Amino acid sequence: MFARLSITPVESKKSIGDESNSRSSL
């Protein structure tokens, strides 16, 4: 997980946003 974030911080940000959206949906 950490390695992935290090490789693509932009993608990690997107993932965080998706997670937030999912939580909001729930």
Secondary structure by P-SEA (a helix, b strand, c coil): caaaaaacaaaaaaaaaaaaaaaaac
